[in-house]
């Protein structure tokens, strides 16, 4: 576990304060990212007015606290993690406009479908589709942090926790045409 510089800590504290404490923020770090960690910024539940930075994945510099938006349009991200190739995945929860929870592969600059922060500015944007949909009340209602198994017969496969139903779920996916 890395120790954050005082500037990076102030950035994180500022983000947490600006998010009013009513939602969780999760961060990940990995040896491959020696100079950054990532934060997901939850959206409000319901149809309330959204502040501009909600539903985004933010990269924060460990040494200087610099911030950079990686992706946006998440409804209620409930976990952020890595697959075996150190690619970022987020669990986004169902509700309002989103019929089921989903696991998304975060790619820089991509829009993930929630129009609640900026309905007019995002109305014509193409949504980056999820890696997998998690049908409500069948597979899960509240997926948590995606990660991967490092041992056993399912080694290197993606898994995530399930808050509502409990347990760990395995996500079977494959890359098709670079996606």
N, C-alpha and C positions, 0 to 999 in steps of 0.2 A: 504494500500500500504506500503510495507516495504522500508526502507532506506538501500541502499547498503553500505557496508563498502568501504573504499577507495581502497582496493585491488580488490574487486569484480568489482567496477566501472572501475578500470584500465584494468581489464580483458575484460570487455564489450567494453571499448573504444578501446582496442587493436584489438578485433575482428572486430569492426566497421571499424577501420582504415585499417586492412588487407583486408577487403572486398571492399575497394576503393570507398565506398559511392554510387556506381551506382545501387545497389539493396537495398531493404529494409530488415531489420532484425526485427523480432517481438519476444517479450518475454512474457511469462505468469508466473503467480505465483498463489498459492493457499494455503490456510491455512494448507493443508496436507503436503505441501512442505515447511516447515519452514526454511530449510537450503539451498535450491537450487532454481534456476529458469532456464528456458530453452530458448534457442535461436535457430532459424532455419537459416542456412547459405545458401543463394541463389546461384544458378549457373548462369554463364553468359548465355545470350541468344545466340543462334546460335552455330556454330561448333568450336568456338574458344578454344584454349588450356585452360584447367581448372586448377586452383590451387588446391592442394590436399584436402583442407578442405571444398570445395564447396559441396552443396547438403546434408549437415549433420544436425542432431539435436544434440545440445551440451547442456549438463547440467553444470551449473556454480554454484560453492559454494558461497553463499551470504557473508559468513564471511571471507573466505580466497581467493576467486577468482579462486579456483581450477577448472579445466575443465575436462570433461569426455564426449566422444562421445557416444551417445545413439543409433543412427541409421544413415544410409547413403543411397545414391542412389536416392535422390530427384532431380527432374529436376529444377523446379522453385517454391519452396514453397512460398505461398502467405499469409499464416496465420497458426497460431498454437493455439490450445485451448484444452479445457477439455470437456468430457461428464459428465453426472451426477455422474459417479463412479470415477471421477478424473483421467481417463485414457487420454493419450495425443492423439490428432488427428491433422493432418496437411492437408491443402488444397494444392495440387500440380498442377501447371498449365500445360496445353497442349503445344505442339510445338515440333519442330525438330522430334525426334524419338517417342514422346508421342502423340497418336492420339486424346486424350481427357483428360480433367482435371479429377482429382480424389480426393477423400477423403481417407486418409490412417490412420490406427490405428498404432501408433508408439509402437514398441516393441523392447526392447534392443537388439542390435546387428544385427537387420534385415536389409536387402538390399531391396530397393524399386524401382529398375529397371533402373535407369539412369547410363549408362556406360561412360558418357562423361568425368568424372574426371580420371578414370583409366580403359580404354577399355580392356586392356590385363588382368589386375588383377581381373576384375569382369566378364569376359566372361563366366565363368562356374558357377557363383553364381545363386542360386535359388531366384527369385524375390518374395517378400511378396506381395500378391495381395491386391488391395485396398478394402475398405469396400464398396465403390460404385464408379462406373464410372459416369461422368457427360458429356453426349454426346455433342460434340462441336456444337454450333449454335442451339441446341434444348433445353438443360437444362442450359448450362452456358459456358462461355469462360474464366472467371477469378474469381474462387471462392476465398473468403477471409476467415477469421478466423472462424473455427468451434467452436460452443459453444452449450449450451443446454437451453431449455425453463424451467423456474421454476414455471410457473403458467399456468392455462387454460387447455383446452382439450388435448393439446399436451405436457403437462408437462413431463419433463425428456427426451424429444426427442431431437436429434441433429439437429441443424440448421447451416447455414453459409450464409454470405453475397455473393452477386454476383456483381462484379465491372462493367463488360461490360453491362449486361442487367439490372442491378439495382435490388433492392429488396432483400428479405430474402427467402431462400429455405430451406425446411425441408427434412432431410435425414432419410428415413425409413430403418432401418437395424435391424437385430437380430443376436444373437450369435448362431452359429451352430457348434457343436462338438468342443467347446472351442475356436472357432475363430470368 
